[in-house]
Amino acid sequence: MVKTRTGALNPYGTDLSPINVQISNSDTVLNVRIGTEGRYEPTIPLPRASIRAKQQYFTVETSYESELFVLRIHRAKTRKRIWDTSIGGLLFADQYIQIATFLPTDKIYGFGENVHLSLKHEFFNYTTWSMLARDQPPDPANKQRNLYGVHPFYLGLEGDNKAHGVLIWNSNPQEITTGPGPHLIYRTIGGMLDITFFAGPTPEEVIQQYHSYIGLPSLPAYFALGFQFCRYGYKNLLEMKETIERIRNAKIPIDVAYADIDYMERYKDFTISEVAVQIVCTIIDDFKKKKKNHRIPTNCIAFSYSSREGSYSSILFKKYWRDFKSYADELHKQNMHLILIFDPAIEVDYPSFQRALQKNVSFIEWENYEQVPHEIQDKYSLTKGTKVSRKKYIFSTNSSVC
């Protein structure tokens, strides 16, 4: 049991005190858990296995220095400091947790998912990196934004070329700040501080120990281990064909082509967009004769997915993805595979949702009826009286279910 007095007030709530510190040191792996009973933890089970060794690779020291709780982790043989929290900053409120440490090296690789100019983290300035999975593409102008994945793990390469790894096991929104020293600050808004250290001492051994601890991934289909190409933003099937063909003509290996949600009709799952309407702003001859000195922009183009053919007098119909199935067969004949992107949401008045209900398909549901937001749920007869989770979906004109 330790007290969380740090000399600094927690800006986001009262610190819980005392809190528990539990240390498990076995072979090549050291685990430190800081928190209180009943805190939320990720529900994914981990093997938490360590690779057997003849001795323990880490030593641990805990102390109070100027009323600060200090945790120091060293290599057993070399006494190399791996973590040292004497920098201060341990805060543990219900919805704001922070721990800071000096690092033995600035050669730190990992964390994410973010855009980096280099694989190595930069410690000259204070830089904060967010970790919360969301549907955001990389943006070089905003490299610190959080993207699709979360990976709260890093590998450090020490001055004598020994390597170590650190995993912070948490599924809440998280962020880290790197800065001079070098030092690292970790923050999250919930759960526990569940920190695991891997001794290496080679980078390869660090990853082996890491995989023993978290479990090995399932072996994917053989073709999925090949070269793959994915892109969002194809205007039509022809553009996708031309893109894949350019890759092949350039002798760049490609085994798998992805089709993002562009192929759908209005981004609705289980559909293929067959027809789109292109309305082109043209210059009328009579208007040109009367307004010779006026310029009219000719790049005004609009698209409609709902207008019927013949509803406009000056429209050009283009078949966008009607031959998609034939193209899939063509790729298969070239020993390639095609992967389609799906979004996990269906409009409540969409036939696929009706068929799913009839076939007793599973949906994301509220745990009990008391949690159901009836002011939204009861608007549609198909969701009224159910626990199916509904939300406003970005690509839909109506509410969707997950």
C-alpha positions in Angstrom: 0.0 0.0 0.0 1.4 3.4 -1.0 0.2 7.0 -0.7 0.0 9.0 -3.8 1.2 12.3 -2.3 3.3 13.9 -5.1 3.4 17.6 -4.1 1.1 18.4 -7.0 -2.7 18.4 -7.0 -4.4 16.2 -9.5 -6.2 18.6 -11.9 -8.9 16.1 -12.8 -10.1 14.8 -9.4 -9.0 13.8 -6.0 -6.3 11.2 -5.9 -7.2 7.8 -4.5 -5.0 7.0 -1.5 -3.7 4.7 -0.5 -3.3 2.5 -3.6 -1.9 -1.0 -4.1 1.5 -1.7 -5.7 2.0 -5.3 -6.7 5.3 -6.5 -8.2 5.9 -9.9 -9.9 9.4 -10.7 -11.0 10.0 -13.9 -12.9 12.8 -14.8 -15.3 12.8 -12.4 -18.2 9.6 -10.6 -17.3 8.7 -8.1 -14.6 5.2 -6.9 -14.0 4.1 -3.9 -11.9 0.5 -3.2 -11.1 -0.6 0.0 -9.4 -4.2 0.7 -8.5 -7.1 -0.2 -6.3 -9.4 -3.2 -6.2 -12.3 -3.3 -8.6 -10.8 -1.0 -11.3 -11.7 -1.8 -14.9 -9.2 -4.0 -16.8 -9.3 -5.1 -20.4 -11.4 -8.3 -20.7 -9.1 -9.9 -23.2 -7.3 -12.8 -21.4 -3.5 -12.8 -21.7 -1.3 -15.9 -21.2 1.2 -13.7 -19.2 3.8 -16.4 -19.7 7.5 -15.7 -19.4 10.4 -17.5 -21.1 12.3 -19.5 -18.6 15.8 -18.3 -17.6 18.4 -19.3 -15.1 18.2 -16.0 -13.2 16.0 -13.0 -12.8 17.0 -10.2 -15.2 15.5 -7.3 -13.2 15.8 -5.9 -9.7 13.3 -3.5 -8.2 13.6 -0.8 -5.6 10.8 1.2 -4.0 11.2 4.1 -1.6 9.8 7.4 -0.4 11.9 10.5 -1.3 10.5 13.9 -0.1 7.1 12.2 0.3 7.3 10.9 -3.3 6.8 7.2 -4.0 9.7 6.2 -6.2 10.0 3.0 -8.3 13.3 2.1 -9.8 13.9 -0.9 -12.1 17.4 -2.0 -13.0 19.1 -4.7 -15.0 20.3 -7.2 -12.4 23.8 -7.7 -13.8 24.7 -4.2 -15.1 22.6 -2.1 -12.8 21.4 -0.2 -15.8 18.4 1.9 -14.9 15.4 1.0 -17.0 12.7 3.0 -15.2 13.1 5.7 -12.5 10.0 7.5 -11.3 11.9 9.9 -9.0 11.0 12.6 -11.6 7.6 12.7 -9.8 4.2 13.0 -11.2 2.4 9.9 -10.0 -1.3 10.8 -9.9 -4.2 8.4 -9.5 -7.7 9.8 -9.5 -10.8 7.9 -10.7 -10.6 9.3 -14.2 -7.1 10.7 -14.5 -4.0 8.5 -14.0 -0.4 9.6 -14.7 3.1 8.2 -14.1 6.4 9.7 -15.2 9.8 8.2 -15.5 13.4 8.9 -16.6 14.5 6.6 -19.4 18.0 5.1 -20.0 18.0 6.0 -23.6 16.4 8.2 -26.2 16.4 5.3 -28.7 12.7 4.5 -28.1 10.6 2.8 -30.8 6.9 2.0 -30.6 3.6 3.4 -29.3 0.9 4.4 -31.7 -0.8 4.5 -34.0 0.5 7.8 -35.2 2.5 9.3 -38.1 6.2 9.6 -37.4 8.9 11.2 -39.5 11.2 8.4 -38.2 10.7 5.2 -36.3 12.8 6.6 -33.4 11.0 8.9 -31.0 12.3 12.5 -30.6 13.2 13.7 -27.1 14.6 17.2 -27.8 11.2 18.8 -27.4 8.1 18.0 -25.4 5.8 16.0 -27.7 2.5 14.3 -26.9 1.1 11.3 -28.7 -2.5 10.2 -28.3 -3.6 6.6 -28.4 -7.3 5.9 -29.0 -8.5 3.9 -32.0 -10.7 5.9 -34.4 -11.4 6.0 -38.2 -8.9 8.6 -39.2 -6.4 8.4 -42.0 -2.8 9.6 -41.6 -2.3 13.4 -42.0 1.3 14.6 -42.4 0.2 18.1 -41.3 -1.1 16.7 -38.0 1.2 13.8 -37.3 0.3 13.6 -33.6 -3.3 12.7 -34.2 -4.5 9.3 -33.1 -5.3 6.9 -35.9 -6.9 3.4 -36.4 -4.9 1.3 -33.9 -3.6 1.4 -30.3 -0.3 -0.1 -29.4 0.9 0.9 -25.9 4.2 -0.9 -26.2 7.8 0.4 -26.9 11.2 -1.1 -27.4 14.3 0.7 -26.0 17.8 0.2 -27.3 20.3 1.0 -24.5 23.8 2.5 -24.9 25.5 -1.0 -24.7 23.1 -2.2 -27.4 21.0 -4.2 -25.0 17.3 -4.0 -25.7 14.3 -4.0 -23.4 10.5 -3.7 -23.9 7.7 -2.1 -21.9 3.9 -2.9 -22.3 1.3 -0.7 -20.5 -1.9 -2.8 -20.6 -4.9 -0.5 -20.7 -7.8 0.0 -23.1 -8.9 3.5 -22.0 -7.9 6.6 -24.0 -4.2 7.1 -23.4 -1.4 9.4 -24.3 2.4 9.7 -23.8 4.6 12.7 -23.6 8.3 12.5 -24.5 10.8 15.1 -23.4 14.4 16.0 -22.5 16.2 13.9 -19.9 15.1 11.7 -21.6 11.9 11.1 -19.9 8.4 9.7 -20.5 5.0 10.7 -19.1 2.1 8.2 -19.5 -1.5 9.3 -18.9 -4.9 7.5 -19.1 -8.4 8.3 -17.9 -9.3 4.9 -16.4 -8.3 1.4 -15.4 -5.1 0.4 -13.8 -1.4 0.9 -14.3 -0.5 -2.6 -15.4 3.1 -2.2 -16.7 5.2 -5.2 -17.9 9.0 -5.1 -18.6 10.8 -7.5 -21.0 14.5 -8.0 -20.5 15.7 -9.0 -23.9 18.6 -8.4 -24.1 18.4 -8.5 -27.9 15.5 -6.9 -29.8 14.5 -10.3 -31.2 14.4 -11.7 -27.7 12.3 -8.8 -26.5 9.7 -9.5 -29.1 9.7 -13.2 -28.3 9.1 -12.5 -24.6 6.4 -10.0 -25.5 4.6 -12.6 -27.7 4.9 -15.2 -25.0 3.2 -12.7 -22.6 0.4 -11.5 -24.8 -0.1 -14.6 -26.9 0.7 -15.4 -30.5 -1.5 -14.1 -33.3 -3.7 -16.5 -35.3 -2.0 -17.6 -38.5 -3.9 -15.8 -41.4 -4.7 -17.3 -44.8 -1.5 -17.8 -46.8 -2.4 -15.2 -49.4 -2.8 -12.6 -46.6 0.9 -12.8 -46.0 1.6 -11.4 -49.5 1.8 -7.9 -50.9 -1.4 -6.0 -50.5 -2.8 -2.7 -51.8 -5.6 -0.7 -50.3 -7.0 2.7 -51.1 -10.1 4.7 -50.3 -11.4 7.2 -52.9 -11.8 5.3 -56.2 -14.2 7.2 -58.4 -15.3 4.1 -60.2 -14.4 0.5 -61.1 -12.4 1.7 -64.1 -10.1 3.8 -61.9 -9.5 0.8 -59.6 -8.7 -1.4 -62.6 -6.2 1.1 -64.0 -4.5 1.5 -60.6 -4.0 -2.2 -60.1 -2.8 -2.5 -63.7 -0.2 0.2 -63.3 1.2 -1.6 -60.2 1.4 -4.9 -62.2 3.0 -3.1 -65.2 5.6 -1.6 -63.0 6.6 -5.1 -61.8 5.6 -4.3 -58.2 4.5 -7.5 -56.4 0.8 -7.5 -55.5 -1.2 -10.5 -54.2 -4.3 -8.8 -52.7 -6.4 -5.8 -53.9 -8.8 -4.1 -51.5 -12.0 -2.3 -52.4 -13.0 0.3 -49.8 -16.6 1.5 -49.3 -16.5 3.3 -52.6 -18.0 0.3 -54.3 -21.2 0.5 -52.2 -24.5 2.2 -53.1 -24.5 5.2 -50.8 -22.0 3.4 -48.6 -24.6 0.7 -47.6 -23.2 -2.7 -46.8 -24.1 -5.6 -49.0 -24.7 -3.4 -52.1 -22.8 -2.5 -55.2 -23.2 1.0 -56.7 -24.3 0.4 -60.3 -25.3 3.8 -61.6 -24.3 7.3 -60.7 -25.5 10.6 -62.3 -23.0 13.2 -63.4 -24.4 16.7 -63.9 -22.0 18.9 -65.9 -22.3 22.7 -65.9 -22.0 23.6 -69.6 -21.7 27.0 -71.3 -24.8 27.8 -73.4 -23.9 29.2 -76.8 -26.5 32.0 -76.6 -25.2 33.1 -73.2 -21.7 33.2 -74.5 -22.8 35.4 -77.4 -24.5 37.8 -75.0 -22.0 37.8 -72.2 -18.7 37.5 -74.1 -16.7 39.2 -71.3 -18.0 37.0 -68.6 -16.2 33.8 -67.4 -18.3 30.8 -66.4 -16.6 28.1 -64.4 -16.8 24.8 -66.2 -15.5 22.6 -63.4 -18.8 22.5 -61.5 -19.6 18.8 -61.2 -22.1 17.3 -58.9 -23.1 13.7 -58.2 -26.5 12.2 -57.3 -27.0 8.6 -56.2 -30.8 8.8 -56.1 -31.9 10.5 -59.3 -33.3 8.3 -62.0 -32.1 8.1 -65.5 -33.8 10.6 -67.7 -34.7 13.0 -64.8 -32.3 15.6 -66.1 -31.9 16.9 -69.7 -28.1 17.4 -69.6 -26.7 14.4 -67.6 -24.1 11.8 -68.4 -24.7 8.3 -66.9 -21.7 6.2 -66.0 -21.8 2.6 -64.8 -19.5 2.7 -61.8 -19.2 -0.8 -60.2 -21.8 -2.8 -62.2 -19.0 -5.2 -63.5 -17.4 -5.6 -60.0 -18.2 -9.3 -59.8 -16.6 -9.9 -63.2 -13.5 -8.0 -62.1 -13.2 -10.2 -59.0 -13.3 -13.3 -61.3 -10.6 -11.6 -63.4 -8.3 -11.1 -60.4 -8.8 -14.7 -59.3 -7.7 -15.9 -62.7 -4.5 -13.8 -62.2 -3.9 -15.7 -58.9 -4.9 -12.6 -56.9 -7.4 -12.1 -54.1 -9.9 -9.4 -53.5 -10.9 -8.1 -50.0 -14.0 -6.0 -49.5 -14.3 -3.4 -46.7 -17.4 -3.5 -44.6 -18.6 -1.1 -41.9 -20.3 -2.6 -38.8 -23.5 -0.6 -39.0 -26.8 -1.2 -40.9 -29.6 1.3 -41.4 -32.7 0.4 -39.4 -35.0 0.6 -42.5 -32.6 -1.2 -44.8 -33.6 -4.7 -46.0 -30.4 -6.3 -44.8 -31.4 -5.4 -41.2 -34.9 -6.8 -41.7 -33.4 -10.1 -43.1 -30.9 -10.2 -40.2 -33.7 -10.0 -37.6 -35.6 -12.8 -39.4 -32.5 -15.0 -39.3 -31.7 -14.1 -35.6 -28.4 -12.5 -36.4 -26.4 -11.2 -33.4 -26.0 -7.4 -33.0 -24.2 -5.3 -30.5 -26.7 -4.9 -27.7 -27.2 -3.0 -24.4 -26.6 -5.2 -21.3 -30.2 -4.7 -20.1 -33.4 -2.9 -21.1 -32.8 -0.1 -18.5 -29.8 1.1 -20.5 -31.8 1.4 -23.8 -32.3 5.0 -24.9 -36.0 4.6 -25.7 -36.4 8.1 -27.1 -34.2 6.9 -30.0 -34.9 3.2 -30.0 -38.7 3.4 -30.2 -38.7 5.6 -33.3 -38.5 2.5 -35.5 -40.8 -0.5 -35.2 -38.0 -2.9 -35.9 -35.8 -1.8 -33.0 -38.6 -1.0 -30.6 -38.6 -3.4 -27.7 -35.1 -4.7 -28.5 -31.7 -4.1 -26.9 -30.0 -3.6 -30.3 -27.5 -0.8 -30.0 -28.3 2.2 -32.3 -26.2 5.1 -33.3 -26.0 7.9 -35.9 -23.7 6.6 -38.5 -21.5 9.0 -40.6 -22.5 7.7 -44.0 -26.2 7.1 -43.4 -29.1 9.4 -43.8 -31.0 7.6 -41.0 -30.0 6.1 -37.7 -28.0 2.8 -37.9 -27.6 -0.2 -35.7 -24.4 -2.1 -34.9 
